[in-house]
């Protein structure tokens, strides 16, 4: 095929990358031997060198083996960005286990689906999330639970102050450790020799079940192999040619439970012998102070994070000059926001694109070459893409014509877990059908136009309207309901729900929001609610989400026009 994007590559970026025949944990072991004293993780002042990190990974791998973990067993990991997340991830992969990353914001219903569907037998969870997890565990195959706490990885002084803070914030949890089914993370590591069993992983073995939604609203387990996640790390390292091995400092703010954070904020920096400055939550003041103090050089993020920094009242006075390169995706980056952030920091922001199904990155704007605002950039090395017709997906579209973006490459998933029909629909003749409507220009740059799916992207998180719909219908006073995405200057999109109450019932917006908060992660809860007497229907009687989205967009545009008119007076 004609790979027209190759002519737009930076001169030093290879058209084909060299992929080692070793899994990521083995490559981390090699980094440890080369850079034992370098910082691997930094967390509120507590530092683990590569040697110290590897000892803990090795001890945990030994402990998990003694607890019965075998090749192919699934391990759910429900942790924020902290050293224990990194340690657990690499220990499980070393043993040939399968990591199931779980969003700590999930409510019980979401956790239960993921753990039951994956068949997870082990769970590693944060202590103050344990009470929530405990309600779900009896409904799953989970046999052993390892509990850890933020205090376990803090420096000496903070370690002793944290329990007081946790009690004040009602985060303190007494965990009933019994050393049979419920274990303490730190005690397990300290009681086990740091000599890992042999790593017998093959690159095509399953490494990760990364859950994502779909047009059905049912979360699907994306099956990513060791080869998939390794390939994407190598592709990214090849793309950023001035990546300084052993010298970079990555701000690991993107949640590692998200595939973007997993690859770009954890796996890539460790492959490059870099330091991970781990940040467990988004707090703009804390982020600003962390940048000034920790001096990160690479900053993966989403547009809302950069916008928050742009809008900080002290943005002009904070020293943000350590940042060289930023990688952003998950949502479009407003041009003005990009320019302001680059001006504040002197950095370069690379807009890109990815999917859970592609480990996740497939496209990025070049570091040194032409960056086209609004474009997701060029296909990475060894990644093929094309635009096909929207009807059948069998006809290649010409340059500039709109169609569905399809992708082929070593980072593309094996399949969907236990979903052969969904797999057959997404993977056809080696091509992944993304469901995104796009066009490609004459230089090979791709532009996302719209989504075939109804997915909403809010602050970098994927939200599937069907899931929100189902929760709304659970409310006893709701007759009809549908959720759509509407533009938002800060988050990109937010959820708006259109609701018809049952006859004779009185329903309030606050009542709906409170109901949803107990059943959905906070970012999925509708922020806008419109109560109506009826909703538009299609010819077959289905609620027309398309029409409601159009109405919401028209209302948004009208509001913007009125605001501009008011400003001009």
Buried (B, 14 or more C-beta within 10 A) or exposed (E): EEBBBEEBBBEEBEEEBEBEEBBBBBBBBEBBEEBBEBBBBBBBEBBBBBBBBBBBBBBBBBBBBEBEBEEEBBBBBBBBBBBBBBBBBBBBBBBBBBBBBBBBBBBBBBBBBBBBBBBBBBBBBBBBBBEBBBEBBEEBEBBBBBBBBBBBBBEEEBBEEBEEEBEEEEBBBEBEEEEEEBBBBBBBBEBBEBEBBEBEBEBEBBBBBBBBBBBEBBBBBBBBBBBBBBBBBBBBBBBBBEBEEEEBBBBBBBBBBBBBBBBBBBBBBBBBBBBBBBBBEBEEEBBBEBBBEBBBBBBBBBBBBBBBBBEBEEBEEBEBEBBBBBBBBBBBBBEEBBEBBBEBBEBBBBBBBBBBBBBBBBBBBBBEBEBBBEBBBBBBBBBBBBBBBEEEBEEEBEEEEBBBBBBBBBBBBBBBBEBEEBBEBBBBEEBBBBBBBBBBBEBBBBBBEEBBBBBBBBBBBBBBBBBBBBBBBEBEBBBBBBBBBBEBEEBBBBBBBBBBBEEEEEBEBEEBBEBBEEBBBEBBBBBBBBBEEEBBEEEEEEBBBEBBBEBBBEBBEEEEEEEEEEEEE
